[in-house]
Amino acid sequence: MEKRINLTLTAPYHTSGNLTTSTKTIIVAFHGYGQLAKYFIRKFDFLDDSKYYVIAPQGLSKFYVKNHTRVGASWMTKENRLLDLKNQLDYVQTVFEAETQTIDWTKVRLIVLGFSQGVATVSRWATTYQIPFDKLIAYAGQIAYELTEKDFDFMKSEAEVIGLLGDNDQFYNGENATKFEAAFQVVFPKGRFEQFKGKHEVLRHVLQRVL
């Protein structure tokens, strides 16, 4: 018989930049499968620390990768899926509230970004808590399959949504790439979809262009 217990959880996340009255943009960035936030956040090191503040939550499930030489994290698996989703979203929202409780969103832009598996997580988080983002970037990952255009009715009318996919992505190519774009446009008919030269990876020059 499976049983469950409530407990107090301590979990890490990473930030980059300085959150001050000079901060113009806050970015909440979700890593992909098998990555760690402390490395993923380095992809944003080209940003001006005085104007940009990056928050990178981390999947709560960690495991060894590359023959046990490194550690990666996952946002969820199929085992106890719904429970994992709830725990992850509770964690992300707690991080977000702790970091932004004093922010005046009329003066600061909010960008939310997910890479690969992180796209499903950022889309679920945004819709669950109706996060008032100014821009959502779905980088080489699919919006959570259960979400529809209606789930994003809370979006600001001027909010921007961008879908990104490498033209040599090893997971989405050929017909899969076409279906990937089509699925994005179903949820975001007014969203912008772009392909870049590259594989299933986060490239700084692509980030620089879309951020």
C-alpha positions in Angstrom: 0.0 0.0 0.0 1.4 3.4 -1.0 1.1 6.1 1.7 2.1 9.7 1.6 3.4 12.2 4.1 3.7 16.0 4.2 7.1 17.4 5.0 9.1 20.6 4.9 11.3 20.7 1.9 14.5 22.6 1.4 15.5 23.0 -2.3 18.0 25.1 -4.2 17.6 27.6 -7.0 20.0 30.0 -8.6 20.0 33.7 -9.5 22.2 36.0 -11.6 22.5 39.7 -11.5 21.5 42.3 -8.9 17.9 42.9 -8.0 17.8 46.7 -7.3 15.6 49.7 -8.2 17.6 49.8 -11.5 16.4 46.4 -12.5 14.4 46.6 -15.7 13.7 43.0 -16.5 13.3 39.8 -14.5 13.7 36.5 -16.3 12.5 33.2 -14.8 14.4 30.4 -16.7 13.6 26.7 -16.6 16.3 24.3 -17.6 15.9 21.1 -19.7 16.0 17.5 -18.9 19.3 16.3 -17.3 20.6 19.8 -16.6 21.3 21.7 -13.4 20.2 25.3 -12.7 23.7 26.4 -11.7 25.1 25.6 -15.2 22.0 26.6 -17.2 21.9 30.1 -15.7 25.4 30.7 -17.2 23.8 30.9 -20.6 22.5 34.4 -19.5 25.9 35.7 -18.5 26.0 38.2 -21.4 23.2 40.3 -19.8 23.8 43.6 -18.0 23.6 42.7 -14.3 22.4 46.1 -13.4 19.3 45.8 -15.7 18.5 42.1 -15.8 17.9 39.7 -12.9 17.7 36.0 -13.7 16.0 33.4 -11.5 16.6 29.7 -12.4 14.6 27.1 -10.4 15.7 23.5 -10.6 13.8 20.3 -11.0 13.4 18.5 -7.7 14.4 15.1 -9.1 18.2 14.6 -9.5 20.1 11.7 -11.0 23.5 10.7 -12.4 24.2 11.3 -16.1 27.2 10.6 -18.4 28.3 7.4 -16.7 27.9 8.9 -13.2 30.4 11.7 -13.9 27.8 14.4 -13.7 24.4 15.1 -12.1 21.3 16.3 -13.8 17.8 17.1 -12.8 14.3 16.4 -14.1 11.0 18.3 -13.7 9.0 15.2 -13.5 8.6 11.6 -14.6 5.6 9.3 -15.2 5.9 7.9 -11.7 3.5 9.7 -9.3 3.2 12.3 -12.1 0.4 14.5 -10.7 2.1 14.6 -7.3 5.4 15.6 -8.9 3.7 18.3 -10.9 2.0 19.8 -7.8 5.3 19.7 -5.8 7.3 21.3 -8.6 4.8 24.1 -9.2 4.5 24.8 -5.4 8.2 25.0 -5.3 8.5 27.3 -8.3 5.8 29.6 -7.1 7.4 29.8 -3.6 10.7 30.8 -5.2 9.0 33.4 -7.4 7.1 35.0 -4.6 10.2 35.1 -2.3 12.2 36.8 -5.0 9.6 39.3 -6.4 7.3 40.1 -3.5 8.5 43.8 -3.5 8.5 44.2 -7.3 6.3 46.8 -9.0 5.3 45.1 -12.2 4.3 48.4 -13.8 8.0 49.3 -13.9 9.7 45.9 -14.4 9.3 43.5 -17.4 8.8 39.8 -16.7 10.1 37.2 -19.2 9.5 33.5 -18.6 11.6 31.0 -20.6 11.7 27.2 -20.7 14.2 25.1 -22.6 13.3 21.5 -23.7 11.4 19.8 -20.8 11.4 23.2 -19.1 8.8 24.5 -21.6 6.1 22.2 -20.3 6.9 23.3 -16.7 7.0 27.0 -17.4 3.7 26.8 -19.3 2.0 24.9 -16.5 3.3 27.3 -13.9 2.3 30.3 -15.9 -1.3 29.1 -16.3 -1.7 27.6 -12.8 -0.8 30.9 -11.1 -1.7 33.3 -14.0 1.7 34.8 -14.1 1.6 38.3 -15.6 4.5 37.8 -18.0 5.4 40.2 -20.8 7.1 37.6 -22.9 7.1 33.8 -22.9 9.8 31.9 -24.8 9.3 28.3 -25.6 12.8 27.2 -26.5 13.0 23.7 -28.2 10.3 22.3 -26.1 6.6 21.7 -26.3 3.9 23.5 -24.3 2.3 21.2 -21.8 0.0 18.9 -23.9 -3.1 19.5 -21.8 -3.0 23.2 -22.2 -5.1 25.1 -24.9 -5.3 28.6 -26.1 -8.1 29.3 -23.6 -5.7 28.5 -20.7 -3.8 31.6 -21.6 -6.8 34.0 -21.6 -5.2 35.7 -18.6 -2.3 37.0 -20.8 -1.8 40.7 -21.2 -3.0 41.8 -24.6 0.4 43.1 -25.4 2.3 40.0 -24.1 4.6 38.3 -26.7 5.1 34.6 -27.2 8.0 33.1 -29.1 8.6 29.5 -30.1 12.2 28.5 -31.0 13.6 25.4 -32.7 17.0 24.6 -34.1 17.0 23.5 -37.8 19.2 20.6 -36.8 17.4 19.6 -33.6 18.0 15.9 -33.0 14.7 15.4 -31.3 12.4 17.5 -33.6 13.2 17.2 -37.3 11.4 16.5 -40.5 7.7 15.8 -39.9 8.3 16.1 -36.2 9.5 19.7 -36.6 6.4 20.5 -38.7 4.1 19.0 -36.0 6.1 20.9 -33.3 5.4 24.2 -35.0 1.8 23.4 -35.6 1.2 22.4 -32.0 2.7 25.7 -30.9 0.5 27.7 -33.3 -2.6 25.9 -32.0 -2.1 27.2 -28.5 -0.6 30.6 -29.6 -2.2 31.6 -33.0 -0.6 35.0 -32.6 2.7 33.7 -31.4 5.9 34.0 -33.3 7.8 30.8 -34.3 11.4 30.9 -35.4 14.0 28.4 -36.5 17.7 29.0 -35.9 20.8 27.3 -37.1 21.7 24.8 -34.4 20.9 21.6 -32.6 18.9 21.0 -29.4 20.9 23.5 -27.4 20.7 27.0 -25.8 22.8 29.4 -27.9 23.7 32.8 -26.4 23.3 34.7 -29.7 19.7 33.3 -30.0 18.9 34.3 -26.5 20.3 37.7 -27.1 18.1 38.2 -30.1 14.8 37.1 -28.4 15.3 38.6 -24.9 
